[in-house]
């Protein structure tokens, strides 16, 4: 049993005030898998071009990520070029080359179809729906999206949202989707229309989790060395989903308990804090389970106070 993630494996050019990298490993599925593989086996379903370096595939495989679902094409690998200024919450896109994504049509293997955990990373909602319709044994389905799909395929997005358990969006995206300025109201509107849990990513300002029963506000880990925030949201998702996977392994009944959801949010925040400390996935490469646990405990200490 494993987590199947369907998303992009890409080549990124990234420039921040602290350095610059070219043709590094990027993509939503890559960052998700690097974070999730600390707690769970992960299978990637994606597509790359013949220009994609074998060393990047070996890098993922060495992390015990199953890359058997990554197909190859004659087209160019999906390529994102962007930069950040000192407000690291805002990514500036300089160039996007879709390449192989224009022909991405994932057909799952029989083994992948039977996986109980599926994460649909940021791709076309029509493709996300097609993947969901192939699954035979879903216990957990998570989904990420972005403003491009909200603006171009919102009806398809709403349709797939009715079939997932958890939605991951940032604060601007949830407001746009719900057509509501209040972040809490926006999250509640979306939650009532589809997923059990809505997770609103707020970058360095933490995460808002909204379910039918409760609201949970979590702080981000206050890391001092923010080098490259690319993939932080995907790393958060990888941490969150893999924590729920670990709970499912222990007790299926408690996987969606309030306590498990809260802890999964904190685990995801701790994982994302490692992502931002280095370029590409190098920060996650240095993290282990004990270090993530330590940062979870730190977040508790940073936010605890006496009740009066």
LOKELO-122433 format. One record per residue: x, y, z of N, C-alpha, C in turn; residue in three letters. Coordinates in nm, 2 decimals. Atoms other than C-alpha are relative to their C-alpha. Layout:
# residues N
    n_X    n_Y    n_Z   ca_X   ca_Y   ca_Z    c_X    c_Y    c_Z ronu
      X      Y      Z      X      Y      Z      X      Y      Z  ALA
...
This chain:
# residues 308
    n_X    n_Y    n_Z   ca_X   ca_Y   ca_Z    c_X    c_Y    c_Z ronu
   0.08  -0.12   0.00   0.00   0.00   0.00   0.09   0.12   0.00  UNK
  -0.08  -0.12   0.01   0.13   0.35  -0.08  -0.09   0.12  -0.04  UNK
   0.07  -0.13   0.04   0.03   0.71  -0.16   0.04   0.01  -0.15  UNK
  -0.03  -0.03   0.15  -0.01   0.77  -0.54  -0.02   0.15  -0.01  UNK
   0.01  -0.15   0.03   0.06   1.13  -0.64   0.01   0.02  -0.15  UNK
   0.00  -0.04   0.14  -0.03   1.26  -0.98   0.02   0.14  -0.02  UNK
  -0.04  -0.14   0.01   0.14   1.58  -1.08   0.12   0.02  -0.09  UNK
  -0.11  -0.04   0.09   0.43   1.75  -1.24   0.14  -0.04   0.06  UNK
  -0.14   0.01  -0.03   0.80   1.65  -1.24   0.07   0.09  -0.10  UNK
  -0.04  -0.11   0.09   0.98   1.95  -1.38   0.14   0.04   0.01  UNK
  -0.13  -0.07  -0.01   1.29   2.15  -1.44  -0.03   0.14   0.03  UNK
   0.03  -0.14  -0.04   1.30   2.48  -1.27   0.13   0.09  -0.01  UNK
  -0.10  -0.10  -0.02   1.51   2.79  -1.30  -0.05   0.10   0.10  UNK
   0.05  -0.08  -0.11   1.49   2.98  -0.98   0.11   0.11   0.04  UNK
  -0.09  -0.10  -0.05   1.64   3.31  -0.87  -0.07   0.07   0.12  UNK
   0.05  -0.07  -0.12   1.60   3.46  -0.52   0.11   0.10   0.04  UNK
  -0.10  -0.09  -0.05   1.79   3.73  -0.33   0.13  -0.07   0.05  UNK
  -0.11   0.08  -0.06   2.01   3.45  -0.20   0.07  -0.10  -0.09  UNK
  -0.07   0.09   0.10   2.12   3.28  -0.52  -0.09  -0.03  -0.12  UNK
   0.07   0.03   0.13   2.02   3.13  -0.85   0.04  -0.14  -0.04  UNK
  -0.02   0.13   0.04   1.98   2.78  -0.98  -0.07  -0.02  -0.14  UNK
   0.06   0.03   0.13   1.91   2.64  -1.33  -0.02  -0.15  -0.02  UNK
   0.03   0.14   0.03   1.75   2.32  -1.45   0.01  -0.10   0.12  UNK
   0.01   0.09  -0.12   1.70   2.19  -1.10  -0.13  -0.08   0.01  UNK
   0.12   0.08  -0.01   1.45   1.93  -1.00  -0.11   0.08   0.06  UNK
   0.11  -0.08  -0.05   1.11   2.09  -0.96  -0.13  -0.08  -0.02  UNK
   0.13   0.06   0.02   0.74   2.01  -0.99  -0.07  -0.04   0.12  UNK
   0.09   0.03  -0.11   0.45   1.95  -0.76   0.02  -0.14   0.06  UNK
  -0.01   0.14  -0.04   0.49   1.57  -0.75   0.13  -0.03   0.07  UNK
  -0.13   0.02  -0.05   0.86   1.59  -0.68   0.01   0.05   0.15  UNK
  -0.01  -0.06  -0.14   0.83   1.82  -0.37  -0.10  -0.08   0.09  UNK
   0.10   0.08  -0.09   0.52   1.63  -0.24   0.07  -0.13   0.04  UNK
  -0.06   0.13  -0.03   0.71   1.30  -0.27   0.11   0.00   0.09  UNK
  -0.11  -0.02  -0.09   1.02   1.42  -0.10  -0.04   0.01   0.14  UNK
   0.05  -0.02  -0.14   0.82   1.53   0.20  -0.07  -0.12   0.05  UNK
   0.08   0.12  -0.04   0.58   1.23   0.21   0.08  -0.12   0.02  UNK
  -0.08   0.12  -0.01   0.85   0.97   0.17   0.06  -0.03   0.13  UNK
  -0.06   0.02  -0.13   0.97   1.03   0.52  -0.09  -0.09   0.09  UNK
   0.10   0.08  -0.08   0.65   0.85   0.66  -0.07  -0.11  -0.08  UNK
   0.09   0.09   0.08   0.50   0.66   0.36   0.07  -0.03  -0.13  UNK
  -0.04   0.03   0.14   0.58   0.48   0.04  -0.08   0.08  -0.10  UNK
   0.07  -0.09   0.10   0.50   0.70  -0.26   0.03  -0.05  -0.14  UNK
  -0.01   0.03   0.14   0.44   0.63  -0.62  -0.04   0.12  -0.08  UNK
   0.03  -0.12   0.08   0.46   0.92  -0.87  -0.06  -0.05  -0.14  UNK
   0.05   0.01   0.14   0.25   0.93  -1.19   0.02   0.13  -0.06  UNK
  -0.04  -0.13   0.07   0.39   1.20  -1.42   0.06  -0.03  -0.14  UNK
  -0.06   0.01   0.13   0.56   1.26  -1.75   0.11   0.10  -0.01  UNK
  -0.12  -0.09   0.03   0.90   1.41  -1.85   0.04  -0.02  -0.14  UNK
  -0.05   0.01   0.13   1.08   1.47  -2.17   0.13  -0.08   0.00  UNK
  -0.13   0.06   0.01   1.39   1.30  -2.30   0.12   0.09   0.05  UNK
  -0.10  -0.09  -0.06   1.58   1.61  -2.18   0.01  -0.01   0.15  UNK
   0.00   0.01  -0.15   1.51   1.52  -1.82   0.12  -0.08   0.05  UNK
  -0.12   0.07  -0.04   1.83   1.43  -1.64  -0.02  -0.13   0.08  UNK
   0.01   0.12  -0.08   1.86   1.07  -1.52   0.04   0.01   0.14  UNK
  -0.04  -0.01  -0.14   2.03   1.19  -1.21  -0.11   0.05   0.09  UNK
   0.11  -0.04  -0.08   1.71   1.36  -1.10  -0.09  -0.12   0.03  UNK
   0.08   0.12  -0.02   1.52   1.03  -1.14   0.07  -0.09   0.11  UNK
  -0.07   0.07  -0.10   1.79   0.85  -0.94  -0.01   0.06   0.14  UNK
   0.01  -0.08  -0.12   1.77   1.12  -0.68  -0.13  -0.04   0.07  UNK
   0.13   0.03  -0.05   1.40   1.05  -0.63  -0.01  -0.15   0.05  UNK
   0.00   0.15  -0.04   1.45   0.67  -0.63   0.08  -0.02   0.12  UNK
  -0.08   0.02  -0.12   1.72   0.70  -0.37  -0.08   0.04   0.13  UNK
   0.08  -0.04  -0.11   1.46   0.86  -0.15  -0.11  -0.10   0.02  UNK
   0.10   0.11  -0.01   1.26   0.54  -0.19  -0.14   0.05  -0.06  UNK
   0.12  -0.04   0.07   1.01   0.71  -0.42  -0.01  -0.09  -0.13  UNK
   0.02   0.08   0.11   0.86   0.48  -0.68  -0.02   0.08  -0.13  UNK
   0.01  -0.08   0.12   0.93   0.64  -1.02  -0.05  -0.08  -0.12  UNK
   0.04   0.08   0.11   0.79   0.36  -1.23  -0.12   0.06  -0.08  UNK
   0.12  -0.06   0.06   0.48   0.57  -1.31   0.04   0.13  -0.08  UNK
  -0.04  -0.12   0.07   0.69   0.85  -1.47   0.03  -0.04  -0.14  UNK
  -0.02   0.04   0.14   0.66   0.81  -1.85   0.09   0.11  -0.07  UNK
  -0.09  -0.09   0.08   0.89   0.97  -2.11  -0.06   0.04  -0.13  UNK
   0.05  -0.04   0.13   0.81   1.17  -2.42   0.11   0.07  -0.08  UNK
  -0.09  -0.07   0.08   0.99   1.33  -2.71  -0.01   0.15   0.02  UNK
   0.02  -0.14  -0.02   0.86   1.67  -2.61   0.09   0.04   0.12  UNK
  -0.09  -0.06  -0.11   1.05   1.90  -2.37  -0.07  -0.02   0.14  UNK
   0.05   0.01  -0.14   1.01   1.85  -1.99  -0.07   0.14   0.03  UNK
   0.06  -0.12  -0.06   0.77   2.10  -1.82   0.11   0.08   0.07  UNK
  -0.11  -0.09  -0.05   0.99   2.40  -1.73  -0.06   0.13   0.05  UNK
   0.04  -0.13  -0.06   0.92   2.69  -1.50   0.12   0.08   0.04  UNK
  -0.10  -0.09  -0.03   1.14   2.99  -1.47  -0.06   0.12   0.08  UNK
   0.06  -0.11  -0.08   1.07   3.24  -1.19   0.10   0.06   0.10  UNK
  -0.09  -0.07  -0.10   1.22   3.47  -0.93  -0.09   0.05   0.12  UNK
   0.06  -0.06  -0.12   1.14   3.60  -0.58   0.08   0.12   0.04  UNK
  -0.07  -0.11  -0.07   1.22   3.93  -0.42   0.00  -0.02   0.15  UNK
  -0.01   0.02  -0.14   1.24   3.99  -0.05  -0.13  -0.04   0.07  UNK
   0.13   0.05  -0.04   0.87   3.92  -0.01  -0.01  -0.14  -0.06  UNK
   0.00   0.14   0.06   0.91   3.54  -0.05  -0.13  -0.07  -0.01  UNK
   0.13   0.06   0.01   0.54   3.48  -0.03  -0.05   0.02  -0.15  UNK
   0.05  -0.02   0.13   0.51   3.60  -0.39   0.10  -0.05  -0.10  UNK
  -0.08   0.05   0.10   0.65   3.41  -0.68  -0.03   0.07  -0.13  UNK
   0.02  -0.07   0.13   0.71   3.60  -1.01   0.04  -0.10  -0.11  UNK
  -0.02   0.09   0.11   0.68   3.38  -1.32   0.06   0.07  -0.11  UNK
  -0.06  -0.06   0.11   0.92   3.47  -1.59  -0.02  -0.07  -0.13  UNK
   0.02   0.08   0.12   0.86   3.18  -1.83  -0.06  -0.13   0.04  UNK
   0.05   0.14  -0.02   0.66   2.86  -1.85  -0.01  -0.07  -0.13  UNK
   0.01   0.08   0.12   0.71   2.59  -2.11  -0.07  -0.13   0.04  UNK
   0.08   0.12  -0.03   0.44   2.33  -2.09   0.06  -0.13  -0.05  UNK
  -0.06   0.12   0.05   0.61   2.08  -2.31  -0.08  -0.12   0.01  UNK
   0.07   0.13  -0.01   0.50   1.73  -2.22  -0.13   0.01   0.06  UNK
   0.13  -0.01  -0.07   0.21   1.85  -2.01  -0.12   0.01  -0.10  UNK
   0.11  -0.01   0.10   0.01   1.91  -2.33  -0.05  -0.13  -0.05  UNK
   0.04   0.13   0.03   0.00   1.54  -2.38  -0.01  -0.10   0.12  UNK
   0.00   0.08  -0.12  -0.02   1.42  -2.02  -0.14  -0.06   0.01  UNK
   0.13   0.07  -0.01  -0.30   1.16  -2.01   0.02  -0.13   0.08  UNK
  -0.04   0.11  -0.08  -0.24   0.94  -1.71  -0.09  -0.12   0.00  UNK
   0.08   0.12  -0.01  -0.36   0.58  -1.73   0.07  -0.08   0.11  UNK
  -0.06   0.06  -0.12  -0.30   0.41  -1.39   0.01  -0.15  -0.02  UNK
  -0.01   0.14   0.00  -0.18   0.06  -1.35  -0.10  -0.06   0.10  UNK
   0.09   0.06  -0.09  -0.39  -0.20  -1.17   0.04   0.02   0.14  UNK
  -0.05  -0.02  -0.14  -0.17  -0.17  -0.86  -0.03   0.15   0.04  UNK
   0.02  -0.14  -0.04  -0.20   0.21  -0.86  -0.15   0.03   0.02  UNK
   0.14  -0.01  -0.01  -0.58   0.19  -0.91  -0.05  -0.05   0.14  UNK
   0.05   0.06  -0.12  -0.61  -0.01  -0.59   0.06   0.07   0.13  UNK
  -0.06  -0.07  -0.11  -0.41   0.23  -0.37  -0.12   0.08   0.07  UNK
   0.10  -0.07  -0.08  -0.63   0.38  -0.09   0.02   0.15   0.01  UNK
  -0.03  -0.14  -0.02  -0.45   0.71  -0.09   0.04   0.06  -0.13  UNK
  -0.03  -0.07   0.13  -0.44   0.95  -0.39   0.01   0.15   0.03  UNK
  -0.01  -0.14  -0.01  -0.31   1.30  -0.40   0.01   0.06  -0.15  UNK
   0.00  -0.06   0.13  -0.39   1.51  -0.71   0.06   0.14   0.01  UNK
  -0.08  -0.13   0.00  -0.13   1.78  -0.74  -0.06   0.10  -0.10  UNK
   0.05  -0.11   0.08  -0.18   2.10  -0.93   0.01  -0.02  -0.15  UNK
   0.01   0.02   0.15  -0.28   2.00  -1.28  -0.15   0.02  -0.04  UNK
   0.13  -0.03   0.05  -0.59   2.04  -1.50  -0.10  -0.08   0.07  UNK
   0.11   0.07  -0.07  -0.91   1.95  -1.31  -0.06  -0.11  -0.08  UNK
   0.06   0.11   0.08  -1.03   1.74  -1.60   0.09  -0.12   0.01  UNK
  -0.09   0.12  -0.01  -0.72   1.52  -1.57  -0.02  -0.05   0.15  UNK
   0.02   0.05  -0.14  -0.77   1.51  -1.19  -0.13  -0.09   0.01  UNK
   0.13   0.08   0.00  -1.13   1.38  -1.24   0.02  -0.13  -0.07  UNK
  -0.02   0.12   0.08  -1.01   1.13  -1.50   0.08  -0.10   0.09  UNK
  -0.07   0.09  -0.09  -0.76   0.99  -1.24  -0.09  -0.05   0.11  UNK
   0.09   0.05  -0.11  -1.02   0.97  -0.96  -0.09  -0.11  -0.05  UNK
   0.09   0.10   0.05  -1.25   0.78  -1.19   0.06  -0.13  -0.03  UNK
  -0.07   0.13   0.01  -0.99   0.51  -1.23   0.03  -0.07   0.13  UNK
  -0.03   0.06  -0.13  -0.94   0.46  -0.86  -0.11  -0.09   0.05  UNK
   0.09   0.10  -0.04  -1.10   0.15  -0.71  -0.02  -0.02   0.15  UNK
   0.00   0.03  -0.14  -1.03   0.16  -0.34   0.03   0.13   0.08  UNK
  -0.04  -0.13  -0.06  -1.01   0.53  -0.23  -0.05   0.01   0.15  UNK
   0.03  -0.03  -0.14  -0.99   0.59   0.15   0.02   0.15   0.02  UNK
  -0.04  -0.14  -0.01  -0.83   0.94   0.11   0.03   0.05  -0.14  UNK
  -0.04  -0.07   0.12  -0.82   1.18  -0.18   0.02   0.15   0.04  UNK
  -0.04  -0.14  -0.02  -0.64   1.52  -0.16   0.02   0.06  -0.13  UNK
  -0.01  -0.07   0.12  -0.63   1.79  -0.42   0.06   0.14   0.02  UNK
  -0.05  -0.13   0.00  -0.43   2.10  -0.49  -0.04   0.07  -0.14  UNK
   0.03  -0.07   0.13  -0.51   2.37  -0.76   0.06   0.13   0.01  UNK
  -0.06  -0.13   0.00  -0.43   2.72  -0.85  -0.09   0.10  -0.08  UNK
   0.08  -0.10   0.06  -0.57   3.05  -0.99  -0.03  -0.02  -0.14  UNK
   0.02   0.02   0.14  -0.52   2.95  -1.35  -0.12  -0.09  -0.03  UNK
   0.11   0.09   0.02  -0.77   2.66  -1.32  -0.13   0.06   0.06  UNK
   0.12  -0.07  -0.06  -1.01   2.87  -1.10  -0.05   0.09  -0.11  UNK
   0.04  -0.09   0.10  -1.02   3.12  -1.38  -0.04  -0.06  -0.14  UNK
   0.03   0.06   0.13  -1.03   2.89  -1.68  -0.09  -0.12   0.00  UNK
   0.08   0.12   0.00  -1.20   2.57  -1.57  -0.07  -0.02   0.14  UNK
   0.05   0.01  -0.13  -1.39   2.65  -1.25  -0.11  -0.10   0.01  UNK
   0.11   0.10  -0.01  -1.69   2.43  -1.33   0.06  -0.14   0.02  UNK
  -0.07   0.13  -0.02  -1.46   2.13  -1.37   0.06  -0.02   0.13  UNK
  -0.06   0.00  -0.13  -1.28   2.22  -1.05  -0.11  -0.03   0.11  UNK
   0.11   0.02  -0.10  -1.61   2.24  -0.85  -0.04  -0.15  -0.01  UNK
   0.04   0.14   0.01  -1.70   1.90  -0.99   0.09  -0.10   0.07  UNK
  -0.09   0.09  -0.06  -1.39   1.73  -0.88   0.01   0.02   0.15  UNK
   0.00  -0.03  -0.14  -1.40   1.90  -0.54  -0.10  -0.08   0.08  UNK
   0.10   0.08  -0.07  -1.71   1.71  -0.46   0.04  -0.14   0.03  UNK
  -0.04   0.14  -0.01  -1.52   1.39  -0.48   0.13  -0.02   0.09  UNK
  -0.12   0.01  -0.07  -1.22   1.47  -0.26  -0.02   0.03   0.15  UNK
   0.01  -0.02  -0.15  -1.16   1.47   0.12   0.07   0.13   0.04  UNK
  -0.08  -0.11  -0.04  -0.90   1.75   0.14   0.03   0.09  -0.11  UNK
  -0.04  -0.10   0.10  -0.84   2.07  -0.06   0.11   0.09   0.06  UNK
  -0.11  -0.08  -0.03  -0.52   2.26  -0.05   0.00   0.12  -0.09  UNK
  -0.01  -0.13   0.08  -0.53   2.63  -0.17   0.07   0.10   0.08  UNK
  -0.05  -0.12  -0.07  -0.35   2.95  -0.08  -0.11   0.10   0.03  UNK
   0.10  -0.10  -0.05  -0.53   3.25   0.07  -0.07   0.07  -0.12  UNK
   0.05  -0.07   0.12  -0.57   3.43  -0.27  -0.09  -0.09  -0.08  UNK
   0.08   0.09   0.08  -0.70   3.12  -0.44  -0.13  -0.04   0.06  UNK
   0.12   0.03  -0.07  -0.96   3.03  -0.18  -0.10   0.12  -0.01  UNK
   0.09  -0.12   0.01  -1.10   3.39  -0.19  -0.05   0.01  -0.14  UNK
   0.05  -0.01   0.14  -1.12   3.38  -0.57  -0.10  -0.11  -0.03  UNK
   0.09   0.11   0.03  -1.28   3.04  -0.58  -0.14   0.02   0.07  UNK
   0.12  -0.02  -0.07  -1.54   3.13  -0.32  -0.07   0.13  -0.03  UNK
   0.04  -0.14   0.03  -1.58   3.49  -0.44  -0.04   0.07   0.13  UNK
   0.02  -0.05  -0.13  -1.55   3.60  -0.08   0.13   0.06   0.06  UNK
  -0.12  -0.06  -0.05  -1.31   3.84   0.09   0.05  -0.06   0.13  UNK
  -0.03   0.06  -0.13  -1.32   3.69   0.44   0.06  -0.14  -0.02  UNK
  -0.07   0.13   0.02  -1.07   3.40   0.45  -0.08  -0.11   0.07  UNK
   0.08   0.11  -0.07  -1.28   3.20   0.71  -0.13  -0.03  -0.08  UNK
   0.12   0.02   0.07  -1.60   3.26   0.52   0.02  -0.08  -0.13  UNK
  -0.03   0.06   0.13  -1.44   3.16   0.19   0.03  -0.15   0.02  UNK
  -0.03   0.14  -0.03  -1.30   2.84   0.34  -0.13  -0.08   0.04  UNK
   0.12   0.07  -0.04  -1.64   2.75   0.49  -0.09  -0.02  -0.12  UNK
   0.08   0.02   0.12  -1.82   2.81   0.16   0.05  -0.12  -0.08  UNK
  -0.05   0.11   0.08  -1.59   2.57  -0.02  -0.02  -0.13   0.07  UNK
   0.01   0.12  -0.08  -1.59   2.32   0.26  -0.15  -0.06  -0.01  UNK
   0.14   0.05   0.00  -1.98   2.30   0.26  -0.03  -0.05  -0.14  UNK
   0.03   0.04   0.14  -1.97   2.25  -0.12   0.08  -0.12  -0.05  UNK
  -0.08   0.11   0.05  -1.73   1.96  -0.13   0.08  -0.07   0.10  UNK
  -0.09   0.08  -0.08  -1.43   1.85   0.06  -0.03   0.00   0.15  UNK
   0.01   0.01  -0.15  -1.43   1.74   0.43   0.08   0.11   0.07  UNK
  -0.10  -0.09  -0.06  -1.13   1.96   0.50   0.05   0.10  -0.10  UNK
  -0.07  -0.11   0.08  -1.01   2.29   0.35   0.12   0.05   0.07  UNK
  -0.13  -0.05  -0.06  -0.65   2.38   0.42   0.04   0.12  -0.08  UNK
  -0.04  -0.12   0.06  -0.56   2.74   0.34   0.14   0.03   0.04  UNK
  -0.14  -0.02  -0.02  -0.19   2.79   0.30   0.03   0.15  -0.01  UNK
  -0.02  -0.15  -0.01  -0.07   3.14   0.41   0.15   0.03   0.01  UNK
  -0.15  -0.02   0.00   0.31   3.10   0.36   0.06   0.01   0.13  UNK
  -0.06  -0.01  -0.13   0.51   3.23   0.65  -0.10   0.03   0.11  UNK
   0.10  -0.03  -0.11   0.19   3.32   0.83  -0.08  -0.12   0.04  UNK
   0.06   0.12  -0.05   0.08   2.96   0.87  -0.11  -0.06  -0.09  UNK
   0.10   0.07   0.07  -0.22   2.75   0.78  -0.13   0.01   0.07  UNK
   0.14   0.00  -0.05  -0.60   2.77   0.83  -0.06  -0.13  -0.04  UNK
   0.07   0.12   0.04  -0.78   2.44   0.85  -0.15   0.01   0.04  UNK
   0.14  -0.02  -0.03  -1.16   2.44   0.83  -0.07  -0.14  -0.04  UNK
   0.09   0.11   0.02  -1.39   2.14   0.87  -0.14   0.03   0.04  UNK
   0.14  -0.02  -0.04  -1.76   2.10   0.94  -0.01   0.03   0.15  UNK
   0.01   0.00  -0.14  -1.68   2.07   1.31   0.09   0.10   0.07  UNK
  -0.09  -0.09  -0.07  -1.39   2.30   1.39   0.09   0.08  -0.10  UNK
  -0.10  -0.09   0.07  -1.14   2.57   1.28   0.13  -0.01   0.07  UNK
  -0.13   0.01  -0.07  -0.77   2.53   1.35   0.09   0.09  -0.07  UNK
  -0.09  -0.09   0.05  -0.52   2.80   1.30   0.14  -0.04   0.05  UNK
  -0.13   0.04  -0.04  -0.16   2.69   1.29   0.11   0.09  -0.05  UNK
  -0.11  -0.09   0.03   0.16   2.89   1.29   0.10  -0.08  -0.09  UNK
  -0.11   0.06   0.07   0.44   2.83   1.04   0.12  -0.01   0.09  UNK
  -0.12   0.01  -0.08   0.77   2.72   1.18   0.09   0.13  -0.03  UNK
  -0.07  -0.13   0.03   0.97   3.05   1.22   0.15  -0.02  -0.04  UNK
  -0.13   0.02   0.04   1.27   2.96   1.02   0.07   0.13  -0.04  UNK
  -0.07  -0.12   0.03   1.54   3.23   0.99   0.07   0.00  -0.14  UNK
  -0.08   0.01   0.13   1.70   3.10   0.67  -0.09  -0.04  -0.11  UNK
   0.08   0.02   0.12   1.45   3.13   0.39   0.08   0.03  -0.12  UNK
  -0.08  -0.01   0.12   1.64   3.06   0.07  -0.08  -0.01  -0.13  UNK
   0.08   0.03   0.12   1.39   2.93  -0.18  -0.14  -0.06   0.04  UNK
   0.13   0.05  -0.04   1.01   2.89  -0.11  -0.07  -0.09  -0.10  UNK
   0.06   0.08   0.10   0.95   2.70  -0.43  -0.03  -0.14   0.05  UNK
   0.03   0.14  -0.05   0.76   2.38  -0.35  -0.04  -0.01   0.14  UNK
   0.03   0.01  -0.14   0.68   2.47   0.01  -0.14  -0.05   0.02  UNK
   0.14   0.05  -0.02   0.30   2.42  -0.04  -0.01  -0.14  -0.03  UNK
   0.00   0.14   0.04   0.36   2.09  -0.21   0.06  -0.09   0.11  UNK
  -0.06   0.07  -0.11   0.59   1.99   0.07  -0.09  -0.01   0.13  UNK
   0.10   0.00  -0.11   0.33   2.09   0.33  -0.11  -0.11  -0.03  UNK
   0.10   0.10   0.04   0.08   1.87   0.14   0.06  -0.14   0.02  UNK
  -0.06   0.13  -0.02   0.32   1.58   0.14   0.02  -0.04   0.14  UNK
  -0.01   0.03  -0.14   0.38   1.61   0.51  -0.14  -0.03   0.06  UNK
   0.13   0.02  -0.05   0.01   1.64   0.58  -0.06  -0.14  -0.04  UNK
   0.06   0.12   0.05  -0.10   1.35   0.37   0.07  -0.13   0.05  UNK
  -0.08   0.11  -0.05   0.18   1.12   0.48  -0.03  -0.03   0.15  UNK
   0.03   0.02  -0.14   0.09   1.18   0.85  -0.13  -0.07   0.01  UNK
   0.13   0.07  -0.01  -0.27   1.08   0.79   0.01  -0.14  -0.05  UNK
  -0.03   0.13   0.04  -0.14   0.78   0.61   0.05  -0.08   0.11  UNK
  -0.06   0.07  -0.12   0.06   0.68   0.92  -0.11  -0.03   0.10  UNK
   0.11   0.03  -0.09  -0.25   0.72   1.13  -0.10  -0.11  -0.05  UNK
   0.08   0.10   0.06  -0.45   0.51   0.89   0.06  -0.14   0.02  UNK
  -0.07   0.12  -0.02  -0.19   0.24   0.93  -0.02  -0.05   0.14  UNK
   0.01   0.03  -0.14  -0.24   0.25   1.31  -0.15  -0.02   0.03  UNK
   0.14   0.00  -0.04  -0.62   0.31   1.33  -0.08   0.06  -0.11  UNK
   0.08  -0.05   0.11  -0.85   0.35   1.03  -0.11   0.10   0.05  UNK
   0.11  -0.08  -0.06  -1.12   0.50   1.26   0.05   0.14   0.04  UNK
  -0.05  -0.13  -0.05  -0.90   0.78   1.39   0.07   0.09  -0.11  UNK
  -0.08  -0.08   0.10  -0.75   0.90   1.06  -0.05   0.14  -0.02  UNK
   0.05  -0.13   0.02  -0.99   1.19   1.02  -0.05   0.06   0.13  UNK
   0.03  -0.06  -0.12  -1.02   1.27   1.39   0.05   0.14   0.01  UNK
  -0.05  -0.14  -0.01  -0.98   1.63   1.50   0.15   0.00   0.04  UNK
  -0.14   0.00  -0.05  -0.65   1.54   1.68   0.09  -0.04  -0.12  UNK
  -0.09   0.04   0.11  -0.51   1.37   1.37   0.02   0.11  -0.10  UNK
   0.00  -0.11   0.10  -0.60   1.66   1.14   0.09   0.11   0.05  UNK
  -0.08  -0.11  -0.06  -0.44   1.91   1.38   0.15  -0.04  -0.01  UNK
  -0.14   0.04   0.00  -0.12   1.71   1.41   0.05  -0.01  -0.14  UNK
  -0.04   0.00   0.13  -0.11   1.65   1.04   0.04   0.14  -0.06  UNK
  -0.03  -0.13   0.04  -0.12   2.02   0.98   0.14   0.05   0.05  UNK
  -0.13  -0.04  -0.06   0.17   2.08   1.22   0.12  -0.08  -0.07  UNK
  -0.11   0.08   0.07   0.37   1.79   1.06   0.03   0.06  -0.14  UNK
  -0.02  -0.06   0.13   0.32   1.94   0.72   0.07   0.14   0.01  UNK
  -0.07  -0.13  -0.01   0.43   2.29   0.84   0.14  -0.02   0.03  UNK
  -0.14   0.03  -0.03   0.74   2.14   0.99   0.08  -0.05  -0.12  UNK
  -0.06   0.04   0.13   0.82   1.96   0.66   0.03   0.11  -0.09  UNK
  -0.02  -0.11   0.09   0.77   2.27   0.46   0.11   0.10   0.05  UNK
  -0.11  -0.09  -0.05   1.01   2.46   0.69   0.14  -0.05  -0.05  UNK
  -0.13   0.05   0.05   1.29   2.24   0.57   0.01   0.03  -0.15  UNK
   0.00  -0.03   0.15   1.19   2.29   0.20   0.06   0.14  -0.03  UNK
  -0.03  -0.14   0.03   1.24   2.67   0.22   0.15   0.03   0.03  UNK
  -0.13  -0.04  -0.05   1.59   2.65   0.37   0.11  -0.03  -0.10  UNK
  -0.09   0.03   0.11   1.76   2.53   0.05  -0.07   0.02  -0.13  UNK
   0.06   0.00   0.13   1.71   2.55  -0.32  -0.06  -0.14  -0.03  UNK
   0.06   0.12   0.05   1.49   2.29  -0.49  -0.04  -0.09   0.11  UNK
   0.04   0.09  -0.11   1.44   1.98  -0.28   0.12  -0.03   0.10  UNK
  -0.12   0.03  -0.08   1.78   2.00  -0.11  -0.03   0.01   0.15  UNK
   0.03  -0.01  -0.14   1.63   2.11   0.22  -0.07  -0.12   0.05  UNK
   0.08   0.12  -0.03   1.39   1.81   0.23   0.10  -0.12   0.01  UNK
  -0.09   0.11   0.00   1.68   1.58   0.15   0.07  -0.01   0.13  UNK
  -0.08   0.00  -0.13   1.85   1.68   0.48  -0.09  -0.03   0.12  UNK
   0.09   0.02  -0.11   1.54   1.62   0.69  -0.02  -0.15   0.03  UNK
   0.04   0.13  -0.04   1.45   1.31   0.88  -0.12   0.00   0.10  UNK
   0.12   0.01  -0.09   1.16   1.19   1.10   0.03   0.07   0.13  UNK
  -0.03  -0.06  -0.13   1.33   1.29   1.42   0.01   0.15   0.00  UNK
  -0.01  -0.14   0.01   1.40   1.64   1.30  -0.13   0.06  -0.02  UNK
   0.14  -0.05   0.02   1.04   1.69   1.18  -0.07   0.00   0.14  UNK
   0.06   0.01  -0.13   0.92   1.57   1.52   0.05   0.12   0.09  UNK
  -0.05  -0.11  -0.08   1.15   1.82   1.69  -0.06   0.14  -0.04  UNK
   0.06  -0.13   0.04   1.02   2.11   1.49  -0.15   0.01   0.03  UNK
   0.14   0.00  -0.04   0.66   2.00   1.56  -0.01   0.04   0.15  UNK
  -0.01  -0.03  -0.14   0.75   2.02   1.93   0.03   0.15   0.02  UNK
  -0.03  -0.15  -0.01   0.90   2.37   1.87  -0.12   0.08  -0.03  UNK
   0.12  -0.08   0.04   0.58   2.49   1.70  -0.09   0.01   0.12  UNK
   0.08   0.00  -0.12   0.39   2.38   2.01   0.05   0.09   0.11  UNK
  -0.06  -0.08  -0.10   0.63   2.56   2.24  -0.02   0.15  -0.04  UNK
   0.01  -0.14   0.05   0.62   2.88   2.02  -0.14   0.06   0.02  UNK
   0.14  -0.05   0.01   0.24   2.90   2.03  -0.08  -0.03   0.13  UNK
   0.07   0.04  -0.12   0.15   2.76   2.38  -0.01   0.12   0.09  UNK
   0.02  -0.11  -0.09   0.01   3.00   2.64  -0.09  -0.05   0.11  UNK
   0.08   0.04  -0.11  -0.16   2.97   2.98  -0.15   0.05  -0.02  UNK
   0.14  -0.04   0.01  -0.54   2.97   2.99  -0.04   0.07   0.13  UNK
   0.05  -0.09  -0.11  -0.70   3.24   3.21  -0.15   0.01   0.00  UNK
